[in-house]
Amino acid sequence: MKSIIELSAVKAKEYLLKQESYINFDLPVYFSFQDLLNLLDKKLSGKKLSDFRISNPRDYDDVNYCIINNKDGKYAWRPYQLINPAIYVSLVHCITEKNNWSLIQKRFRDFQHNDKIECHSLPMISEDEEKTNKESQIFTWWQMIEQKSITLSLDYRYCLQTDITDCYGSIYTHSIPWSIHTKAEAKKTENRTKLSLIGVNIDSHLQDMSFGQTNGIPQGSTLMDFIAEMVLGYVDELISTKLIELDIKDYHILRYRDDYRIFTNNPFEAEQITKVLSELLFDMGLKLNASKTEASDNIIKSAIKPDKRYWITNKRITENKQKWLIQLYLLSEDFPNSGTLETQMKEFLDVLKMSEREDPNIESLVSLVTEIAVRNPRVVPTSVAILSLLIRQIKDTTVKKLIIKRIYGKFQQIPNSSYLKVWLQRLSIKIDETIIYDELLCKKVVNKDVRIWNVDWTNKSLRELIIKTPIILSSKVKTLRAVVSKNEINRMATRRAYDYE
């Protein structure tokens, strides 16, 4: 496998225009954006997006489409965004223009010049036909963060772990041109609106899709992950320079997105490095998460995430599905939305698929899975697949519909739950079509005329292309079965990368 910056400009463009790069969170199988991306790629090729504008997109606050994902079943939430596809494609074209791409590649080489500071969160491309890009990303985290942390215990006595509070939502978009062109160059009066500078052009695209705002970038696409890496890579470069000034030499830093692991043999130096990091992040509009900052002299223990340690210690092998789900529920109580919970829910799903035994306590199992899903939105897609297999065992159609409505009622109690509703519709669509959803993406499934993005700022030809190109595969909706298929399950099981927190 290779990272995105190892690709040629042509291959990078091809990669970023794939659906899995446009949207890196799970939606039901009948959502498809690839045809729209392909048509826009042709439409905008060799042209500027400004050629297709009749007004300024910054005058509209719904240019992107926001999907709210509740984080804890209560009031915490995270916005995922489906970026306006015209702006997305235009931005990909700008970034992968040959000279721009060469400059970006050079800057990443600059960011990575210090081998004591390692970043392992650049988007990864699989070169193995048997492995998806997402699986390559997961393997990179396991090998280069968890395993590397363990091996660094041979060289260091202390590890300080920290991360950034609301990283994507806090990135100052003007820091992107600083990252690519240096702060001094980007802040020159004549350069601030110079779109021939790729950093300024990226900043301009981000403002176009965000009502002119300069704080925060959308979350939910590989492209935005890559842009975030530009800013965080620049911080890596600045840290390196500052530590030379402070004559701090005995250290090693591992970074995966906004997650830092700082290894030293001197706890005071670990604190000094963290202070430097905090001050540099402040200039970018970012700050460290005090509640997630902790130091340890037990590197082996701290290298393994707490949820994984808990499961290794507490897992009990059982053939009883209810006991197994209770174990998972208890895991989710202590470590909500954790990677271990997601992995184990998928393992439960695999066993349930193979099971030929009917379960006498279906309602209890359904209740447990629903409660886990409500409190842990990260596992909603897998939970829906599990629920579909459990509900299949019910022979009475009336009883099936009643259970679906009870699950619907439970989900309706959750605020900021767009994502939950999108997946609940997948569960209910072939069992009870009378259930109505207020979420716009759900309405789009049953009514092709529903508009997801505001395109009033575009000219007629571009507007009609976006409006008329289907993003719902009606043929797939028609052929869906009530049970989530093996193909859908495999798609879900392999798409998730190590989650950004």
C-alpha positions in Angstrom: 0.0 0.0 0.0 1.0 3.6 -0.5 0.0 7.0 0.8 -1.9 9.6 -1.3 1.2 11.8 -1.7 3.1 8.9 -3.4 0.5 9.1 -6.2 0.9 11.0 -9.5 -1.4 14.0 -10.0 -3.5 11.9 -12.4 -3.8 9.0 -9.9 -4.5 11.3 -7.0 -7.4 12.9 -8.9 -8.8 9.5 -9.8 -8.6 8.4 -6.2 -10.2 11.5 -4.8 -13.1 11.3 -7.3 -14.1 7.9 -6.1 -17.3 7.6 -4.1 -15.4 6.1 -1.1 -13.2 9.3 -1.0 -16.2 11.6 -1.4 -18.0 10.0 1.6 -16.1 7.9 4.1 -19.0 7.1 6.5 -21.5 4.3 5.8 -24.8 4.8 4.0 -27.2 2.1 2.8 -26.2 0.5 -0.4 -28.8 2.3 -2.5 -27.0 5.6 -2.1 -24.6 6.2 -5.0 -22.7 9.4 -5.9 -20.3 8.0 -8.4 -22.3 8.8 -11.6 -22.7 12.4 -10.3 -19.0 12.8 -9.6 -18.1 11.4 -13.0 -20.4 13.7 -14.9 -19.2 16.7 -12.9 -15.6 15.7 -13.6 -16.4 15.9 -17.3 -18.4 19.1 -17.1 -15.8 21.0 -15.1 -12.7 19.6 -16.9 -10.5 22.4 -18.2 -12.9 25.0 -16.8 -13.3 27.0 -13.6 -16.3 26.6 -11.3 -16.8 30.4 -11.5 -17.7 29.9 -15.2 -20.9 28.2 -14.0 -21.9 30.6 -11.2 -24.7 33.1 -11.4 -24.3 34.2 -7.8 -22.0 33.7 -4.8 -22.4 30.4 -3.0 -21.3 32.1 0.2 -24.7 33.8 0.2 -26.3 30.5 1.0 -26.0 28.5 4.3 -27.1 25.1 2.8 -24.6 24.6 0.0 -23.4 21.4 1.7 -25.8 18.9 3.2 -25.3 18.1 6.9 -26.1 14.8 8.5 -26.2 14.9 12.2 -24.8 11.9 14.0 -25.7 11.7 17.7 -22.6 10.5 19.7 -24.0 9.3 22.9 -27.8 8.9 22.7 -28.2 12.2 24.5 -27.0 15.7 23.5 -23.5 15.2 22.1 -23.4 15.1 18.3 -21.1 15.3 15.3 -21.9 16.8 11.9 -21.0 14.8 8.8 -21.3 16.6 5.6 -22.1 15.6 2.0 -20.0 18.4 0.3 -21.8 20.1 -2.6 -20.6 17.9 -5.4 -19.8 20.8 -7.8 -17.5 22.4 -5.3 -16.0 19.1 -4.3 -15.0 18.2 -7.9 -13.7 21.7 -8.5 -11.5 21.5 -5.4 -10.2 18.1 -6.5 -9.3 19.5 -9.9 -7.4 22.4 -8.3 -5.5 20.3 -5.8 -4.5 17.7 -8.5 -3.4 20.2 -11.1 0.1 19.1 -11.9 2.1 22.1 -10.5 -0.2 22.4 -7.5 0.2 18.6 -6.7 4.0 18.9 -7.0 4.0 21.7 -4.5 1.8 19.8 -2.1 4.0 16.7 -2.4 7.0 18.9 -1.6 5.4 20.4 1.4 4.6 17.0 2.8 8.2 15.9 2.4 9.1 19.0 4.4 6.6 18.1 7.1 8.1 14.6 7.3 11.8 15.5 7.3 12.3 14.8 11.0 12.2 11.1 11.5 11.5 11.6 15.3 8.1 12.9 14.4 6.0 10.3 12.5 2.6 10.9 11.0 0.6 7.8 9.9 -2.8 9.1 9.1 -2.4 10.2 5.5 -5.0 8.5 3.3 -3.8 5.1 2.2 -4.3 3.3 -1.1 -4.3 -0.5 -1.2 -2.2 -2.2 -3.8 -3.7 -5.6 -2.9 -6.9 -6.5 -4.7 -8.0 -8.5 -1.7 -7.8 -5.5 0.6 -9.8 -2.2 0.5 -8.3 1.2 1.0 -10.1 1.4 4.4 -8.6 -1.9 5.5 -5.2 -0.6 4.6 -5.9 2.5 6.8 -6.9 0.3 9.7 -3.8 -1.9 9.3 -1.6 1.3 9.2 -3.0 2.5 12.5 -2.5 -1.0 14.2 1.0 -1.5 12.8 2.4 2.0 13.0 0.6 3.4 16.1 -0.3 0.6 18.4 2.5 -1.8 17.6 5.1 0.9 17.1 4.1 2.3 20.6 4.8 -1.0 22.1 8.2 -1.4 20.5 9.2 2.2 21.6 9.0 0.9 25.2 12.5 -0.5 24.5 13.9 3.1 24.1 11.7 5.3 26.2 10.4 5.3 29.8 7.4 7.8 29.5 4.5 8.3 27.1 2.2 11.3 27.1 -0.9 11.0 25.1 -3.2 13.9 24.0 -5.5 15.0 21.2 -7.1 18.1 19.8 -10.6 19.3 20.9 -13.1 19.3 18.0 -10.2 19.3 15.5 -12.1 19.6 12.2 -14.7 22.0 13.5 -11.9 24.4 14.8 -9.4 24.5 11.9 -8.9 28.1 10.8 -9.2 27.9 7.0 -6.5 30.6 6.5 -4.0 28.3 8.2 -4.2 26.1 5.0 -2.3 28.6 2.8 0.1 29.1 5.8 0.8 25.4 5.7 1.5 25.2 2.0 3.1 28.6 1.3 4.4 29.4 4.9 2.6 31.9 7.1 4.8 34.9 6.1 4.2 34.4 2.4 0.5 33.7 2.7 -0.1 36.8 4.9 1.4 39.2 2.3 -1.4 41.6 1.2 -1.0 40.8 -2.4 -1.3 37.0 -1.7 -4.4 36.9 0.5 -6.8 36.6 -2.4 -4.5 35.2 -5.0 -6.3 32.1 -6.2 -3.3 31.0 -8.3 -1.8 30.0 -4.9 -3.3 26.6 -4.2 -3.5 27.2 -0.5 -5.6 30.3 -1.0 -7.7 28.4 -3.6 -8.4 25.6 -1.1 -9.4 28.2 1.5 -11.7 29.9 -1.0 -13.4 26.6 -1.9 -14.0 25.9 1.8 -15.5 29.3 2.4 -17.7 28.8 -0.7 -19.2 25.7 0.8 -19.5 27.1 4.4 -21.4 30.4 4.1 -18.1 32.3 4.0 -17.0 31.0 7.4 -13.3 30.6 8.1 -13.6 28.4 11.1 -13.9 24.7 10.6 -13.8 22.3 7.7 -16.4 19.6 6.8 -16.0 16.2 8.2 -16.9 13.0 6.3 -14.6 12.7 3.3 -11.1 11.6 2.5 -10.4 14.9 0.8 -11.1 16.8 4.0 -9.0 14.3 6.0 -6.2 15.1 3.5 -6.6 18.9 3.9 -6.6 18.5 7.7 -3.3 16.7 7.3 -1.8 19.8 5.6 -2.4 21.9 8.7 -1.4 19.2 11.2 1.7 18.4 9.1 2.7 22.1 9.2 2.4 21.9 12.9 4.7 18.9 12.9 7.3 20.9 11.0 7.0 23.8 13.4 7.4 21.5 16.4 10.6 20.1 15.0 12.0 23.6 14.5 11.0 24.7 18.0 12.5 21.6 19.7 15.8 22.2 18.0 15.7 25.7 19.5 15.0 24.3 22.9 17.8 21.6 22.5 15.4 18.8 23.2 16.7 15.7 21.3 15.7 12.6 23.2 12.0 12.2 22.1 9.8 10.4 19.6 6.3 11.5 18.5 3.7 9.4 16.8 0.7 11.2 15.3 -2.5 9.8 13.9 -4.7 12.6 12.8 -5.3 14.7 15.9 -4.0 12.0 18.3 -0.5 12.5 19.6 1.8 10.1 21.5 4.9 11.7 22.9 7.7 9.4 24.1 10.6 10.6 26.2 13.0 9.5 29.0 12.3 12.6 31.0 8.8 13.6 32.1 9.7 17.2 32.3 10.7 17.2 28.6 7.4 15.5 27.7 5.6 18.4 29.4 7.8 20.9 27.5 7.0 19.3 24.2 3.3 19.3 25.1 3.5 23.0 25.9 5.2 23.7 22.6 2.5 21.7 20.8 -0.3 23.6 22.7 1.1 27.0 21.7 1.6 26.1 18.1 -1.9 24.7 17.8 -3.3 27.9 19.4 -2.0 29.9 16.3 -4.1 27.5 14.1 -7.2 28.0 16.2 -6.8 24.6 17.8 -6.4 23.5 21.4 -5.5 20.3 23.2 -8.1 18.3 25.0 -7.2 18.6 28.7 -9.5 15.7 29.7 -7.7 13.4 27.3 -4.2 14.4 28.1 -2.4 11.9 30.3 1.1 10.7 31.0 2.3 7.2 31.9 5.5 5.4 32.8 3.8 2.1 31.6 4.2 2.4 27.9 3.0 -1.1 27.1 -0.3 -0.5 28.9 -0.8 3.0 27.5 -0.1 1.7 24.0 -3.2 -0.3 24.0 -6.5 1.6 24.0 -8.5 1.3 27.2 -11.5 -0.3 25.5 -9.3 -3.0 24.1 -7.6 -3.7 27.5 -11.1 -3.9 29.1 -12.3 -6.5 26.5 -9.1 -8.6 26.7 -9.6 -8.7 30.5 -13.3 -9.2 30.7 -14.4 -11.1 27.7 -16.1 -14.4 28.5 -16.7 -17.0 25.8 -20.4 -17.9 25.6 -22.7 -19.6 23.2 -25.7 -17.8 24.6 -26.5 -14.8 22.4 -28.2 -12.9 25.1 -25.3 -13.1 27.5 -23.0 -12.1 24.6 -25.1 -9.0 23.9 -25.2 -8.2 27.6 -21.4 -8.3 27.6 -21.3 -5.9 24.6 -23.9 -3.6 26.3 -21.6 -3.4 29.4 -18.6 -2.7 27.1 -20.6 0.1 25.5 -21.5 1.6 28.8 -17.9 1.9 29.9 -16.4 2.7 26.4 -19.1 4.2 24.2 -18.5 4.3 20.4 -15.2 2.5 20.8 -13.4 0.6 18.1 -13.6 -2.6 20.2 -17.3 -2.4 20.4 -17.6 -2.1 16.7 -15.3 -5.0 16.1 -17.2 -7.2 18.5 -20.6 -6.3 17.1 -19.3 -7.3 13.7 -18.1 -10.6 15.2 -21.6 -11.2 16.7 -23.1 -10.4 13.3 -20.8 -13.0 11.6 -21.9 -15.7 14.1 -25.6 -14.7 13.8 -25.3 -15.1 10.0 -24.0 -18.6 10.3 -26.4 -19.7 13.0 -29.2 -22.0 12.0 -30.8 -22.2 15.4 -34.0 -20.1 16.0 -33.8 -17.9 19.1 -36.7 -18.1 21.6 -36.1 -14.7 23.1 -36.1 -12.5 20.0 -37.7 -9.5 21.6 -35.0 -9.4 24.3 -32.2 -9.7 21.7 -33.8 -6.9 19.6 -34.1 -4.7 22.7 -30.4 -5.2 23.6 -29.2 -4.5 20.1 -31.5 -1.4 19.8 -30.2 0.0 23.1 -26.6 -0.5 22.0 -27.3 1.3 18.7 -29.1 4.2 20.4 -26.2 4.8 22.8 -23.4 4.1 20.3 -24.2 5.5 16.8 -20.9 4.3 15.5 -22.3 0.7 15.4 -25.7 1.7 13.9 -25.1 0.1 10.4 -23.9 -3.2 12.0 -26.8 -3.1 14.5 -29.3 -2.7 11.7 -27.8 -5.7 9.9 -28.2 -7.7 13.2 -31.7 -6.5 13.7 -32.7 -7.5 10.2 -31.5 -11.1 10.9 -33.3 -11.3 14.2 -36.6 -9.9 12.8 -36.4 -12.4 10.0 -37.0 -15.1 12.5 -40.5 -13.7 13.3 -43.1 -15.3 11.1 -46.0 -13.0 11.8 -45.9 -9.9 9.6 -48.0 -7.9 12.1 -45.6 -8.7 14.9 -42.7 -7.7 12.6 -44.3 -4.3 11.9 -45.0 -3.8 15.6 -41.4 -4.4 16.6 -40.2 -2.1 13.8 -42.5 0.7 15.1 -41.2 0.1 18.6 -37.6 0.5 17.4 -38.7 3.6 15.4 -40.2 5.0 18.6 -37.0 4.4 20.5 -34.9 6.1 17.8 -37.3 9.1 17.7 -36.5 9.9 21.3 -32.9 10.7 20.3 -32.1 14.3 19.4 -29.8 15.2 16.5 -30.3 11.7 15.0 -30.3 12.1 11.2 -27.8 9.3 10.7 -29.9 6.9 12.9 -33.0 7.6 10.8 -31.2 7.0 7.5 -30.2 3.5 8.7 -33.6 2.8 10.4 -35.2 3.4 7.0 -33.0 0.7 5.6 -34.4 -1.7 8.2 -38.1 -0.7 7.8 -38.3 0.0 4.0 -39.3 -3.6 3.1 -41.3 -4.4 6.2 -43.5 -1.3 6.8 -43.6 1.3 4.1 -46.1 3.4 6.1 -43.3 4.8 8.4 -42.6 8.3 7.4 -39.2 10.0 8.1 -38.5 13.7 8.3 -34.8 13.4 7.4 -34.2 14.8 3.9 -32.0 11.9 2.8 -34.8 9.5 3.8 -37.3 11.6 1.7 -34.9 11.4 -1.2 -35.2 7.6 -1.2 -38.9 7.7 -1.9 -39.0 11.0 -3.9 -36.4 11.6 -6.5 -37.4 15.3 -6.7 -36.2 16.1 -3.2 -33.1 18.4 -3.3 -30.2 17.6 -1.1 -27.8 20.5 -1.9 -28.6 24.2 -2.6 -27.5 24.8 -6.2 -29.4 28.1 -6.8 -26.1 29.8 -7.2 -25.2 27.7 -10.3 -26.2 28.3 -13.9 -29.0 26.3 -15.5 -26.8 23.6 -17.2 -24.8 22.8 -14.0 -27.9 23.0 -11.8 -29.9 20.6 -14.0 -27.0 18.1 -14.1 -26.8 18.0 -10.3 -30.6 17.9 -9.8 -31.3 15.3 -12.5 -28.5 12.9 -11.9 -29.8 10.2 -9.5 -28.0 9.6 -6.2 -30.5 6.9 -5.2 -30.3 3.6 -7.2 -34.0 2.9 -7.5 -33.2 -0.6 -8.9 -31.4 -1.5 -5.7 -34.3 -0.2 -3.6 -36.8 -2.3 -5.6 -34.6 -5.5 -5.2 -33.8 -5.0 -1.6 -34.8 -7.7 0.8 -35.9 -7.2 4.4 -32.7 -8.8 5.6 -29.6 -6.8 5.0 -27.7 -8.8 2.4 -24.2 -10.3 2.6 -23.0 -7.8 0.0 -24.2 -4.9 2.2 -22.7 -6.4 5.3 -19.3 -6.9 3.7 -19.5 -3.3 2.4 -20.1 -2.1 5.9 -17.5 -4.4 7.5 -14.7 -3.2 5.3 -15.3 0.5 4.8 -14.7 1.8 8.3 -11.2 3.2 9.1 -9.9 4.0 12.5 -12.4 6.6 13.6 -11.6 10.2 14.1 -12.5 11.3 17.6 
